[in-house]
Amino acid sequence: MPKATSLTPEALEPQMATPLAATKQRGQKAKAEKMEPLQIRIPPSEVKAIKLAALQDDFKSVSDFMLACFHAYLEKRKH
């Protein structure tokens, strides 16, 4: 059983939580390039395959995986 806390004026003050907007978001770097959202429509079976491929290749996110795919496409187009 936890210890009882004495009821002092300081203990009765509400605790101020840090707003989520004021915290560093996961995966962001200090000098990260600004990112913009991009929506695409893909059949559910393909979505599952894309997520699985990104996970298997240890990408941090599906966005990183899709960006790598795009760069590979551009490289292939050059040749």
Secondary structure, DSSP 8 states (H G I E B T S, - for coil): --------HHHHS------GGGS--TT--TT------------HHHHHHHHHHHHHTT-S-HHHHHHHHHHHHHHHHH-
